[in-house]
């Protein structure tokens, strides 16, 4: 008789909402940058507004990564080089242990994605196409630096696509090994055949209060950017 799989609530509703909202905003951002932007009347404006949403979401995630539930915290899933190398070696040998939250490689992928997205969104604030769009901070650093940032903005978009492709490939690899991370990010619950190695004790904190504070800060920044008087 097959053993019943163990369930563990890992990702809270705010982490899940962040993830799917970020996915939507990034998709709109790439779509409006790489295509004619239909049905958007002004694709560059939609592109910028998607960037503002991304900034707001990233601010929320950073605050939540410090003050949120244990599995939302960066300290839970960001491991040192030694542990990351050990896990990578075990993964190559198909003997990788299961983690309740992100595994060491997955944790660093989260960090890289957040850093790349942060640069992409923030650098866009300093850009202008000299026709339809001018970022809220355009001219603050001078036209020469804004031009350099425009080049890096374009280059980083390709880096970001590569990171996303690696991220998706990792999800597929885990799915082939019986770990459905997409379903877990929808329900917040991960299934295990055995005890994961990084189960953390729950901490009693005022998460809803922290979530409200993080949301207000993120919404304030996003709102200021969205309605900035150009």
C-alpha positions as CSV (number, residue, x, y, z in Angstrom):
1,X,0.0,0.0,0.0
2,X,1.4,3.4,-1.0
3,X,2.1,5.8,1.8
4,X,0.0,8.9,2.0
5,X,1.8,12.0,1.0
6,X,2.4,14.6,3.6
7,X,1.1,18.1,3.2
8,X,2.8,21.2,4.4
9,X,1.5,24.7,4.1
10,X,4.5,26.7,2.9
11,X,3.7,29.8,0.8
12,X,1.2,32.2,2.3
13,X,-1.5,34.0,0.3
14,X,0.6,37.2,0.0
15,X,3.6,35.4,-1.5
16,X,1.3,33.7,-3.9
17,X,-0.5,36.9,-4.9
18,X,2.9,38.6,-5.3
19,X,4.1,35.8,-7.6
20,X,1.1,35.7,-10.0
21,X,0.7,39.5,-10.1
22,X,4.5,39.9,-10.8
23,X,4.2,37.3,-13.6
24,X,1.3,39.2,-15.2
25,X,3.1,42.6,-14.9
26,X,6.3,41.1,-16.4
27,X,4.4,39.5,-19.2
28,X,2.7,42.8,-20.1
29,X,6.1,44.6,-19.9
30,X,7.7,42.2,-22.3
31,X,4.7,42.1,-24.6
32,X,4.5,45.9,-24.9
33,X,8.3,46.1,-25.5
34,X,8.7,43.3,-28.0
35,X,5.4,43.7,-30.1
36,X,3.2,46.5,-31.4
37,X,1.4,46.4,-28.2
38,X,-2.1,45.8,-29.5
39,X,-4.7,46.3,-28.1
40,X,-3.0,48.9,-26.0
41,X,-3.5,52.4,-27.5
42,X,-0.1,53.6,-26.2
43,X,2.1,50.5,-25.6
44,X,5.0,52.5,-24.1
45,X,2.6,53.9,-21.5
46,X,1.3,50.4,-20.6
47,X,5.0,49.3,-20.5
48,X,5.9,52.0,-18.0
49,X,2.8,51.3,-15.9
50,X,3.7,47.6,-15.8
51,X,7.1,48.7,-14.6
52,X,5.6,50.8,-11.8
53,X,3.5,47.8,-10.7
54,X,6.7,45.7,-10.6
55,X,8.4,48.3,-8.4
56,X,5.5,48.3,-6.0
57,X,5.4,44.5,-5.9
58,X,9.1,44.3,-5.4
59,X,9.0,46.7,-2.5
60,X,6.2,44.6,-0.9
61,X,8.2,41.4,-1.4
62,X,11.4,42.9,0.2
63,X,9.4,44.0,3.3
64,X,7.5,40.7,3.4
65,X,10.8,38.8,3.0
66,X,12.0,40.4,6.3
67,X,8.8,40.6,8.3
68,X,6.5,37.9,6.9
69,X,5.9,34.3,7.9
70,X,8.9,32.0,8.2
71,X,8.7,30.5,4.7
72,X,8.4,33.9,3.1
73,X,11.6,35.2,4.6
74,X,14.8,35.3,2.6
75,X,16.7,34.0,5.6
76,X,14.8,30.7,5.2
77,X,15.8,29.9,1.6
78,X,19.0,31.8,0.9
79,X,21.9,29.4,1.6
80,X,25.6,29.8,1.6
81,X,27.9,28.7,-1.2
82,X,28.8,25.4,0.5
83,X,25.2,24.2,1.0
84,X,24.3,25.4,-2.5
85,X,27.2,23.4,-4.1
86,X,26.3,20.3,-2.1
87,X,22.7,20.5,-3.3
88,X,23.7,21.1,-6.9
89,X,25.9,18.0,-6.8
90,X,23.1,15.9,-5.3
91,X,20.7,17.2,-7.9
92,X,23.1,16.1,-10.7
93,X,23.1,12.7,-9.1
94,X,19.3,12.7,-8.8
95,X,19.6,12.4,-5.0
96,X,18.6,16.0,-4.1
97,X,16.7,16.2,-0.8
98,X,13.3,17.9,-0.7
99,X,13.0,21.3,0.9
100,X,9.9,22.8,2.4
101,X,10.6,26.2,0.9
102,X,12.9,26.9,-2.0
103,X,15.9,24.7,-2.3
104,X,19.3,26.4,-2.4
105,X,19.5,26.7,-6.1
106,X,15.9,27.9,-6.3
107,X,16.5,30.4,-3.5
108,X,19.4,32.0,-5.4
109,X,17.3,32.0,-8.6
110,X,14.7,34.0,-6.7
111,X,17.4,36.5,-5.6
112,X,18.7,36.9,-9.1
113,X,15.3,37.4,-10.6
114,X,14.4,40.0,-8.0
115,X,17.7,41.8,-8.5
116,X,17.4,41.8,-12.3
117,X,13.7,42.9,-12.1
118,X,14.7,45.7,-9.7
119,X,17.3,47.0,-12.0
120,X,15.0,46.8,-15.0
121,X,12.1,48.6,-13.3
122,X,14.2,51.3,-11.6
123,X,16.4,52.0,-14.6
124,X,13.2,52.6,-16.6
125,X,12.4,55.6,-14.4
126,X,15.4,57.4,-15.9
127,X,14.5,56.8,-19.5
128,X,12.8,58.7,-22.3
129,X,11.9,57.9,-25.9
130,X,11.9,61.6,-26.7
131,X,8.4,61.3,-28.2
132,X,5.7,59.6,-26.0
133,X,7.4,58.7,-22.8
134,X,9.5,60.4,-20.2
135,X,10.3,58.6,-16.9
136,X,9.6,60.3,-13.6
137,X,13.3,60.6,-12.9
138,X,14.5,61.3,-16.4
139,X,17.1,64.0,-16.5
140,X,18.0,63.6,-12.8
141,X,21.3,62.0,-13.7
142,X,21.9,63.8,-17.0
143,X,21.2,62.7,-20.6
144,X,24.5,60.8,-20.9
145,X,23.9,58.6,-17.9
146,X,20.3,58.1,-19.0
147,X,21.6,56.9,-22.4
148,X,23.9,54.4,-20.7
149,X,21.0,53.2,-18.5
150,X,18.9,52.8,-21.7
151,X,21.6,50.4,-23.1
152,X,21.8,48.5,-19.8
153,X,18.0,48.4,-19.7
154,X,17.9,46.7,-23.1
155,X,20.7,44.3,-22.2
156,X,19.2,43.4,-18.9
157,X,15.9,42.5,-20.6
158,X,17.8,39.7,-22.4
159,X,19.4,38.6,-19.1
160,X,16.0,38.6,-17.5
161,X,14.6,36.4,-20.3
162,X,17.5,33.9,-19.8
163,X,16.8,33.8,-16.0
164,X,13.1,33.3,-16.6
165,X,13.9,30.4,-19.0
166,X,16.2,28.8,-16.4
167,X,13.5,29.3,-13.8
168,X,10.9,27.6,-16.0
169,X,13.4,24.8,-16.8
170,X,13.9,24.2,-13.1
171,X,10.1,23.9,-12.6
172,X,9.9,21.3,-15.3
173,X,12.8,19.3,-13.9
174,X,11.1,19.3,-10.5
175,X,7.8,18.3,-12.1
176,X,9.5,15.3,-13.8
177,X,10.8,14.3,-10.3
178,X,7.3,14.4,-8.8
179,X,7.3,17.9,-7.3
180,X,4.6,20.1,-8.7
181,X,5.8,23.6,-7.8
182,X,3.1,25.4,-9.9
183,X,0.3,23.7,-8.0
184,X,2.1,24.6,-4.7
185,X,2.3,28.3,-5.7
186,X,-1.5,28.2,-6.4
187,X,-2.6,26.4,-3.2
188,X,0.4,27.3,-0.9
189,X,0.7,23.6,0.0
190,X,3.5,21.3,-1.0
191,X,3.3,17.5,-0.9
192,X,6.1,15.2,0.3
193,X,6.7,11.5,0.4
194,X,9.0,12.0,3.3
195,X,9.9,14.7,5.8
196,X,11.6,17.8,4.1
197,X,14.9,18.8,5.7
198,X,14.1,22.4,6.4
199,X,10.8,22.5,8.3
200,X,10.7,25.6,10.4
201,X,8.7,26.2,13.6
202,X,5.9,28.7,13.1
203,X,6.4,32.1,14.8
204,X,3.5,34.1,16.2
205,X,3.8,37.5,14.6
206,X,1.3,40.1,13.6
207,X,1.5,39.1,9.9
208,X,-1.6,40.9,8.8
209,X,-0.4,44.1,10.4
210,X,2.9,43.8,8.6
211,X,1.2,42.9,5.4
212,X,-1.0,46.0,5.6
213,X,2.1,48.2,6.3
214,X,4.0,46.6,3.4
215,X,1.0,47.1,1.1
216,X,0.6,50.8,2.0
217,X,4.3,51.5,1.4
218,X,4.3,49.7,-1.9
219,X,1.0,51.2,-3.0
220,X,2.2,54.7,-2.1
221,X,5.3,54.4,-4.2
222,X,3.4,52.7,-7.1
223,X,0.7,55.4,-6.9
224,X,3.2,58.2,-7.0
225,X,4.9,56.8,-10.0
226,X,1.6,56.0,-11.8
227,X,0.1,59.5,-11.4
228,X,3.4,61.4,-11.6
229,X,2.7,64.7,-13.5
230,X,4.8,64.4,-16.6
